[in-house]
Amino acid sequence: MTTPEERDDELEAPRPPGLPEGFRIEGWEVGAVIGSGGWGTVYEARTVADGTPVAVKVLPTGALGPGQRAALGELVAREVRFSAEADHPHLVRTHAVCTVEAPELPALDGAIALVMDRAEASLKDVLDAAEAGGPIADADRVLRGVAAGLAHMHDAGWVHGDLKPANVLLGPGGRVWLADFGLAAELDGTHAHLPPLGTLDHLPPEWWSQRTGTQGAVVRPTADIWAFGVLAHQVLTGGLHPFPGATARARSLAAQTYARGTAPLRLDAGLDEDMRRLIADCLAPDHAARLPHTAAGLAARIEAATAGPHRRRRRMPALAAGLVVLTAAAVAGAALLGGGEGGLTQDDERDRGTPTATGAPPGEIPEDSDVPEALRPVIARAAHRCTDEEITPALLAALIKAESNFDAKASRPESEEYGIAMWTPSVFRAWAVDGDGDGDKDHMSPPDAISTMSLYVCWLDQRFKQAGLPKKDLPALVAAGYRTSDRTVIEERGVPERVRPHVDKVLRYLAEYEG
Ligand SMILES: Nc1ncnc2c1ncn2[C@@H]1O[C@H](COP(=O)(O)OP(=O)(O)OP(=O)(O)O)[C@@H](O)[C@H]1O
């Protein structure tokens, strides 16, 4: 599927081949790989002149299309501009931007290299290794550093837009740096427009009901405050997310349920009172309610709450704390949680009502349908992760049949649509789900493509309900939204004429499956 407004907002960068150890980029010599992100690879490196350790982030440009190259250029320009303007002990510094000259490595020749302060680990590394139930070592100092860095950014008129543990770096001597300003945009009045790249686990609930358009999603400082609340909870509990759920998507749905007022906020029982209140303030359900809680104010509160020897810390044993989280899961509604990445859950298997004329329970794929056998459990699992009743296995199957006729290798290069669900790679990446649990999110993998389709149409369905579009039309509207965008369908208050033949096809297939 292609969402023209979003097409160039995301970049699918191929995994680059590595630079050999000892390779020189201007005055720096690269060493081992530290890690790779969506855009490139970070290397250990040292300054040739004096051996000072640095990190070099290499962003290859060779295999990118023109739109992708422009998107990358914009991200780098933001990163460099911000780093040059910001000068703060809690923001990682970019010392230079270079071009890699490596004619013998065509994939890296011409790549952009950002030379930065080198950290020893990211907060994500620390949380991954932590035992759940208690704060990580130096939790207070880490939170003070993050809040202070954020306060400096906001005061300078910037929003981070992608605050998450992977973007908090821990440097030598206990330094704490915010990193990855690719998404940082200068505030234009009260908000900035950013591409919808942020990570699900740290996105504020209002992000889901925002318009996205050519300018991207509106991101305000209060989005960073929400992300800080999630991150603080993780830091103080050894990695526990404040919302229940086995997957990032389930947690994000639980956050939305809470924000709608249908489930209470249940923070970990082991948090001390001051930090519990601070996190609850950060996780106020909407932009307006979060507005009074500035990053500078949070930094001061953390300072006050964590300074001095008399700090109270009321802590429950790990098991009891875990039980509180489970209770929250029950309150938030088991239906919202979705399954893990494995097989069907008990909920999936429960009675789904009276069989239809096809012999299948309503919404399920009938035995004698043309849906390939191997895909049926994949489609069923994907559909059942959406708790909105319109998103059934039969509807997903009808959508897939209309898109690709179940052909995993289908492609329409002229409109950049590929695979069984005809994803446009750049759009896919903004929503990607690892449906087969292989650690990779690949639009050509049917389980990944179908799980992602389910997530996306689930969101479309919710958007159309929020916009007050007729409930009976939702399957048609979702089919239309998948071919155009949520915005187009909401603006036209119905199925746009140009996609009517496609939508009719989906409805015909759906009627066949539903008997
Ligand atoms: N200056 C640095 N010093 C040390 N390690 C770093 C530095 N910058 C990034 N890293 C590490 O390198 C890895 C890749 O970082 P990168 O910023 O490319 O991707 P990411 O933040 O993991 O993902 P993405 O940016 O795609 O969301 C991460 O493990 C990150 O912690």
The ligand as a Gaussian input file, in Angstrom:
#p B3LYP/6-31G(d) Opt

LIG

0 1
 N       28.021000       8.086000      20.459000
 C       27.864000       6.789000      20.700000
 N       28.716000       6.096000      21.471000
 C       28.563000       4.774000      21.706000
 N       27.547000       4.046000      21.225000
 C       26.653000       4.674000      20.435000
 C       26.758000       6.063000      20.125000
 N       25.711000       6.397000      19.329000
 C       24.995000       5.281000      19.152000
 N       25.542000       4.241000      19.818000
 C       25.034000       2.865000      19.860000
 O       25.099000       2.335000      18.542000
 C       23.940000       1.557000      18.257000
 C       23.259000       2.068000      17.007000
 O       22.827000       3.386000      17.241000
 P       21.888000       4.174000      16.248000
 O       21.682000       5.535000      16.793000
 O       22.405000       4.043000      14.865000
 O       20.562000       3.337000      16.260000
 P       19.405000       3.162000      17.333000
 O       19.280000       4.400000      18.190000
 O       19.622000       1.864000      18.034000
 O       18.164000       3.011000      16.394000
 P       17.436000       4.132000      15.511000
 O       18.292000       5.348000      15.473000
 O       17.254000       3.480000      14.199000
 O       16.154000       4.371000      16.246000
 C       23.070000       1.622000      19.501000
 O       23.327000       0.459000      20.264000
 C       23.559000       2.834000      20.241000
 O       23.389000       2.689000      21.639000

